[in-house]
């Protein structure tokens, strides 16, 4: 009941707490702004990072059955198509949505279950475009194992309207090396297929875990790769609810209730460089009711994010031209 009340009042809480949360960001580098600014000319920028314009609305989701958006991923086959799914309580299905917010197809994973789907990712490996779906939510940290599915991305017709599809999914189970934990953020390194999960704790440091895909029907161990310093003062603002990696692996974006942060490292650096990078940047502020999903666009020039709710907007942060 208390959690539901907090989420109902979430926009007001963010407004009241956000200024105070920025105090903690004094530990970041000197060029981090003291407060978020929606003026594109004043967006966060350094020589080694990209600058983003203030968020605008890409579209409003038109499908009345997308009510609890929890995961989003850019298509690797058909730009600017987006794939997304609902939170726990829904059927094991994905929605394919175009840039106007129209649902082209609803893809059911015929041999999957939906315990608590929290995030998804897309990556092309060995020439195959894959969609990964993380049944990784564990609010009480008591699941014996979590499940990640993956399916080859279907090719769609842009003329379709909620066209039904059914695909068989590969399935693998995972355990955390240091015991069960809640996670709502899944990313995949397209360079080698490493799976990345970030825990959701509300602590200042969010643990990052990784594993290789063990094959269909296999099981894997998620080992701790490091942690991310979440730059907000209040616990509720530190909850990590989504993540994504750029195709080159040089940028990583993390969605928190308090905002969106991004790390930028050299393409030649290993994935772990993000977790030792002290220079995570805060994107311009953008209010959403309950932000739950984030991804890069296929070309990497936009960051897209959305929230739970009926006909929710998909917001985008566009890279400013140098």
C-alpha positions, 0 to 999 in steps of 0.5 A: 500500500505504501509503495503504491502511494509513493508511486502515485505521488511520484511526479510530485516527489521527484519535483520536491526531491530532485534539487536536494539529490543534486547535492550528491553530484558534487563528487562528480567532475567539475564540468557536471552541471549543478542542476539539470537544464532543459536548454539544449545549449546548456546540456551536459557536455565534455570533450569526451562525451556527447551533448544531448538536447532537452527531451521531446516527444517521439510519439504517444503509444496508441495501444491500450494494452501497453499499460505497464511499459517496462522494457524497450529496445530498438529494432536491429532490422527495421529502423525506427521500429521499437520493441517493448513489453509490459511489466508483471501480470501480462502475457509473454508477448512483445509489441512492435511499435513504429515511430508514430506509436502504432502497434504493427505486431504483437509477438507471443513467445509460445514456450515462455512464461511471464513471472516478472519481465523487467527489461529487454535488449537487442543485439546482432551477433554472428549476423543474427539480430536477437531480442533478449527479454529479462524475466529478472524481477525479484522484489523480495530477493527470493527467486531460486533463479531468473530467466532470460529469453532470446528470439531472432527478431522477426521481419515485419510489414509496415502495413500491419496493424496489431498483426499476431505472431508466435515465435519459439524462444531460447531460454536460459536460467541464471543465478547471482554468485552472491545470492538472489537480488532484484534487477530491472535493467538488462543490456547486451554487449553486441561485441561479444554477447555478454549479458549485463544486469544492474541491481535495483536497491536504492543504494548509492552503489548499484552492483553490476553483474555479467554472464555469457549466454549459456545456450538454449536450455543452459544455466549460467552464473552472474558474477559481479563486474563492478558497481555504478555510483548513482548520483542522487541523494534519495533512495527512491531516486536511485532505483535503477529501472533500465539500461542499454549499451551502444552497439560499439560498447563505448556508451552505456545509459542507465535509467533511474527514477531520478533521471538518466545517466550515461557513461562514455569510454573509448571503443577499445576499452573493455566493458568493465571500463564503464564501472570504473568510470567516475564521469557518468553524465546526467541528461537534461531533466524530463518528467515521467510518471514512473520511468521504467525503460530506456534504450539507444536508437538503432543509429545511436543518435537518440536515447529513448525512454518511457514510463508506465501508464495508458497511452504513455509518451516515448521521449527522446534525447537527441545528440546535438551536432558538434 
